[in-house]
């Protein structure tokens, strides 16, 4: 059974540092990261959004 942790690349400041620290420690334990990229849903077309998301699955 695989265990995953999500990492959102939208946060800034101390929240971002804390999330990255937790993600790095989880990787040391063999937990796999699922990256959640920033997507500007209002200005990007659907095909461009799909290209950003698809490589992660």
C-alpha positions as CSV (number, residue, x, y, z in Angstrom):
1,X,0.0,0.0,0.0
2,X,1.4,3.4,-1.0
3,X,1.2,6.5,1.3
4,X,1.0,9.9,-0.2
5,X,1.3,13.5,1.0
6,X,0.1,16.5,-0.9
7,X,2.2,19.6,-1.4
8,X,0.5,22.8,-2.6
9,X,2.8,25.2,-4.5
10,X,0.6,28.2,-3.9
11,X,1.4,29.0,-0.2
12,X,3.8,31.8,0.7
13,X,5.8,32.8,3.8
14,X,6.0,30.7,6.9
15,X,3.1,28.4,5.7
16,X,5.1,27.4,2.6
17,X,8.3,26.8,4.7
18,X,6.3,24.6,7.1
19,X,4.6,22.6,4.4
20,X,7.9,22.0,2.5
21,X,9.6,20.9,5.8
22,X,6.9,18.4,6.5
23,X,7.0,17.1,2.9
24,X,10.7,16.6,3.0
25,X,10.6,14.7,6.2
26,X,7.7,12.5,4.9
27,X,9.9,11.7,1.8
28,X,12.6,10.4,4.1
29,X,10.1,8.0,5.5
30,X,9.2,6.7,2.1
31,X,6.0,8.7,1.6
32,X,5.4,9.9,-1.9
33,X,4.6,13.5,-2.8
34,X,1.7,14.5,-4.9
35,X,2.4,18.0,-6.2
36,X,-0.5,20.4,-6.5
37,X,0.7,23.1,-8.9
38,X,-0.7,26.7,-9.0
39,X,-3.2,27.1,-11.8
40,X,-4.9,30.4,-12.5
41,X,-8.3,29.0,-13.5
42,X,-9.7,32.3,-14.7
43,X,-7.0,33.2,-17.2
44,X,-5.7,29.9,-18.5
45,X,-7.4,27.8,-21.2
46,X,-8.5,24.3,-20.5
47,X,-5.8,22.6,-22.6
48,X,-3.0,24.4,-20.9
49,X,-4.4,23.6,-17.4
50,X,-4.7,19.9,-18.4
51,X,-1.0,19.8,-19.5
52,X,0.0,21.1,-16.1
53,X,-2.1,18.5,-14.2
54,X,-1.7,15.3,-16.3
55,X,2.0,14.6,-15.6
56,X,1.3,14.2,-11.9
57,X,-1.1,11.2,-12.4
